Each structure stands twice: as C-alpha cells, then as structure tokens.
Amino acid sequence: MATVKDFSVEEKLTAVLVLQKIDSKIDEIKTLKGELPMEVKDLEDEIEGLQTRITNIDSEIANINNFIETKSTSKKDSQALIKKYEKQQDNVKNNREFEAINKEMEMQELEVKLNEKHIKDATYEQKDRMNARLKTEEKITDVESALAIKRSELEKITADTEKEEKVLAEKSDEAKEKVDPRLLLAYERIRTSYRNGLAVVPIVRDSCGGCFNVIPPQRQSEIRQHKKIIVCEHCGRILVDSDMNDKLNKA
C-alpha cells in the first residue's frame, strides 16, 4: 500500500477526486441497469412464492381426495349394511326384531345421506382448489414471461458493460490505496449519504457542485490555495476548485 502521510493537501485532494471520478463512472453503469436487478429479484421471489402456493394447494387437494375416498368407503359400507338388513327382514320372527332391523336401516340411510353431503361439499371444495391452482399456474406463466424479458434486458446491459465495470472496479481499488486513510473514510461515509454517490464536487458557478448552495468568495479562495481540505458547510461534501476538476477531466 502506498504511503500517503507525507502527501500534500493538493495531492490528497487529487487522489480522492480521481477516486470519485472512477466511482462515478461505475455509478453510471449501475444507473444504466436501473432497477432491473431489483425487478428481476422481485419477480424471482414472486415465482418462488407462487410455486409454494401450488405446493400447498396440492397438499390441500390430496387431503380432500383422501377425505372423499374415506366418505365414499363409509357410504358403501352403509349401503352394504342396508342390503344385509333388507334380507334379514325376510326372516324376522316378530315385530320387535322387525322394528330393530328397520331402525338400523334408517340409521344407515342417514349415514349414506350424510356421507353424500360430505362428498358433495368436499367435491365443491376440490373444484375450488383446482381452480385456484389453475389461476396460480397462469400467474406463474405471466410472471415468468415478464421475468424472461427483464433478464434479457439485464443480460444485454451486463454483457455490454461487464468488461468496463470490471476494469473500473480494479481502478477504484487501486485509487483507494492512494487516498489518505482518514480522507478515504470520510469519502466513503459522505458517498453513502447521497443517492448520486457524489462525495467530492467542484465549485460550479460560485456554488457547491453537490447541493448548489453559494460558496462565499473568501471560501473559494481558500479552496483554490489547496492548503487544507474544505467541505461544504451545507451538505458536507469535499470541495475542489474547478481548475483541478477540469485538469483531471482532460487527463
């Protein structure tokens, strides 16, 4: 790592300004990608959630099918008992036996009707769950189509900028090694405070290039002298004079 403790203020400012310009180019690439990475992630998460919903619906349908099967078996058992009791009625010896068998038949007939109601209700619920599954599948198809478009857009931008972004990232790491450690900490703190990532800005038309508040003439004179690092009293950004900024733009 380069030794920076003996660097002049001008050299320190130049180093941090170089870093800012490199990082700003990286920011431009990220801006080009826009919200695409987040949109792709959101769509992927949505598909995962929809697939989980289908898994849950399938589980519900399986439970309903088991319930219908159980009630169908119970219905058949009751119907078999009714036939058995009908045969027994032919061999009864007295009214008491007849009434007892008739009562058992009535109970089984009620069981048949109750099972039929359960099967009907469950079948309705089964259809409802199947419709929900179908709608979820259609939703997945729609989201997958949207995801394919977003991925294609992102992949194209990434393919066009990947090499440049990699080179800039390496240059940024190299530039950081040349910045005074304390100044680097301040730079990174200020940079993360603003969405545009500008921590070092030039004076533009007598104003701060970050917040556009007017810089007093005396303050501008001190900035041009490069005797100390000066920050904007309004936004806290590190200020450099336009000559230094223009010089690096031409480099």
PyMOL commands that set and color helices and strands:
alter all, ss='L'
color gray80, all
select helices_A, chain A and resi 9-33+36-89+95-176+181-193+217-225+242-250
alter helices_A, ss='H'
color red, helices_A
select strands_A, chain A and resi 200-204+207-208+238-240
alter strands_A, ss='S'
color yellow, strands_A
deselect
rebuild
show_as cartoon
